[in-house]
Amino acid sequence: QIEIRAPGQQTIPLALTEFLPLDQGARPEIAREINEVLAWDMDLSGLFNLVDPAAFLGDAKRLGLISIDVDFGEWRMLGAQSLIKGAYSLRGDELVLEARLYDVVNRRLLTGRRYVGKVDDLRRMAHAFADLVLQSLTGEAGPFNTRIAYISNKTGFKELYLMEVDGHDPIRLTDHRAIVLNPDFSPQGKELIFTSYRGRNPDLYRKEIYSGSEARISNRPGLNVSGRYHPSGQEISLTLSKDGNSELYLIGTDGSIRRRLTDQWAIDVDAVWSPKGDQVAFVSDRQGNPHIFIMDAAGGSVRRLTSAGKYNSTPDWSPKGDRIVFSRMEGGRFDLYTIRPDGSDERRVTFGPGNKEHPRWSPDGRFIAYSSDEAGKKAIYIVRADGSGPRRISPAGGDCQHPAWSSQW
Amino acid sequence: CAKKPAPGTEMAGEAPVVSESPYQQEVTGISEQAVSEAAVAGQPGYLQGEVAVPGLDRIFFEFDQFTLSEQARATLAQNAAYMKANERVQVRIEGHCDERGSDEYNIALGERRALAALNYLVSLGVPASRLSIISYGEELPLEPGHGESAWSKNRRAEFKALR
């Protein structure tokens, strides 16, 4: 299997062919959209370099749903090592996709799937296959079929939205007409928490995405902000200032207080759990400027993580546990850095103009979503963990920020 | 290089491959993606019900600071005098920050600023019961632009009379 943490060196030549009609009705727009989704996902993965389709020969136009039907010699000649072939059939709005990944060198099928659904599930089917391609080649599924929640002020108010990883199909989830901030996905179900000023105070809300049902679970006086789910999905870390100062608490998903984690005159915010749930990284200005600290789940053995810089904030712990991403202000501008939980091996991830903030890891730990105002208005971008291949994903219109990446969808 | 066929695999005359690795039929639960957009009854936003009043002026802060400058203390003294002259007025102190910094940290800093103003007003004899605070962090800039001229105007505390 290929470790793609540093994708530059080991890209695999991939021939991505357009899916062919399984039975009679050719629908070029369906083939084109499948190709567009797969090409986008494969490019983002950093795992491949795509063989130029203009060089494709006859076999690209022949159905090849079992390896015996594939002319591997032709693809070897083009230098391809991996080959994606597929077919579609549309009856009414019922769509069937057949998708295959071949190992050209060993002339065999690596993985294949048949997807059955509605025609407007096409993109999700293609993303699901892209996840499978990464699973097959690296042993770990991709995050392409997950979702990203974010905040946009498109309607004139900051509301919560949901979009696919490539920015398609943005859906507004709240209608609070106030300020909505800091969404976070539950690691289990399709559920989100966020802060909203609808009740004329920054309170914490919980919302189930499908039923649309919403509950205000913490409206203590003062701040109820930057809520983050514990990996168990049963508890939430939250900044409360009911004691006269912003402190970190652990509450249940029903809002009941379980434990107080900090007791310090300083500002303590932005708590995020380690994937094992045994440690918490958070931001505090207990040593003057905001820096990132780490404590254990009971609030003890606090140690400082970031030594460099004067303003480090919004940490997020990689699901792989081995790195923490954060945003640092240097010379009046924010950029993303990653660091090991022991404070060593700090690396800069983003460069160039604009403030890059609110980084969040993808559920597989290979990518980081963040907001940046490099193009004027704030927008959501995705970059690979090593800082290569940054690209904008959020739709135009308004300022988009505070991304939150769902677990498997 | 073509591998020498291992005994037992079909290579004679390219007979059809005995078995492909079975591709399961993934009957997708995908189509259950009916996301319902909950139309929550719109409630009055945070803007209604609070009014800026000539006698209650805003005060300003340095970057990442909540300490009161001389100028801020002088303004707060005038605000205290106004409140004493208008017994029935309840005042909500809003804490604000400039756009730099993380929103969560700024919300906490904004609260610190509102609290500093409240404590000083109370020290000048204004009953705490007539005062309340809220922090908007960097969400409500007075001056939407970028750069120090805008930022310095946004690092502020506002005093709104409650109806």
Interface residues (C-beta under 8 A of the other chain):
Chain A: I66 S67 I68 R100 L109 L110 T111 G112 R113 R114 Y115 V116 G117 K118 D121 R124 M125 A128 F157 K158 L162 I171 R172 L173 T174 D175 H176 R177 A178 I179 L181 N182 Y197 R198 G199 R200 N201 P202 K207 I209 Y210 S211 G212 S213 E214 G222 L223 V225 S226 T239 S241 G244 S246 I267 V269 D270 V283 D285 N289 P290 Y311 S313 T314 S327 M329 G332 F334 N355 E357 H358 H402
Chain B: E14 P16 V17 E20 S21 Y23 Q24 Q25 E26 V27 T28 I30 S31 Q33 A34 V35 S36 E37 A38 A39 V40 G42 Q43 G45 Y46 D64 R100 G101 S102 D103 E104 Y105 I107 A108 L109 E111 R112 L115 I133 I134 S135 Y136 E139
